[in-house]
Amino acid sequence: MKIRWTPEAENDRLNIMTYIAGDDPLAALRMDELFGESVRALINFPEMGRDGIVPGTHELFPHKAYRIVYQIDGEAIWVLAVVHTSRLWPNE
């Protein structure tokens, strides 16, 4: 399995990092490491996330405040979004 981040998911990750870094740069780095470690675990266990709200997706919760939305497509895992749990998902 290969991990692929969509541009939208990369942007979500960067925005989260920037926001957290405004208060605590080390916490931002730790959160980014947590996102990366969680997504890398999908290589060996692609279906470890629960079924997603959007049909055909899965959701992984690496932290109580964040969900990572992904889709399995053949030999690739596409990370579609990183969303704070207080935000409406999916956007309507």
N, C-alpha and C positions, 0 to 999 in steps of 0.2 A: 504494500500500500504506500502511496505517496500522499503527502499533505499538500494541499493547494489552498492558499488564502485568496479570496476574491478581493478586488480593490476596495469594495465597501467594508469588508471585515478588517482589512489592514487599516483603513481610515478609522473605523470604530476603535480599534486597539490603540492607535496613535492618540486619538482624542481622549480616551480614558487615561492613558499615561500622562498626557499633558495636564489634564485636570488634577489628577492625584499629585503630580510633581509640584503643582502650585503650593501645596501644603507640606508635602514630605517626599522629596526626591527618592529617598531609599525605599519608601513604601511603594512608589510607582515602579521601581525596578523589581521589587519582590512580586508585585502583582503581575507584571509582564512575564516574569519567570514562571509564575504559576500558570498563566495562560499557555505559555509555550510547552511546559511539562505535561499539562493536561491534554493538549492536542497531540503531542507526540505519543502519548499512551494509546491513542486511537489507532496507531499503526498496528499494534498487536491485538487490540480489543475494539474494533471499529463500531460495534453495536453496544458499547457500554453505556452510552447515553440513553435517556428515555426517548420514547416516540415524541416527536415535536408537535407543536400546535399546528404548524403548517404541514399538511400531508406530504410524506416523502422525506421529511427531515427528522433529525435527532437533536436533542438538547442535552448539553453537558453543563453541570454546575460546579466549576472549579472552586467557587467561593460563594458564600450565601448571597452576595450582592450582584453576581454576574452569571449570565447564561451564555454559552457558546452554541450557536446554531450551526449545524453541519449536515451535509448530505453525502451519502456513499454512492459513488458512481464508478462501477467497475473496480479498477485498481487504484482509484483516487478517492480521497476524502476531501471534499470541498468545504472549507470554513466559510460560511455565508455571512455571519454577523456575530458581534460580541455586544450584548445588550445588558444594561443595568436592569435588575429585576423590578425596579420601581417604574420603569418605562413600559408603555404599551407595546406589546409584541404580539402579532405582527402589526406594523403600521398600517392603518387603513386609509 
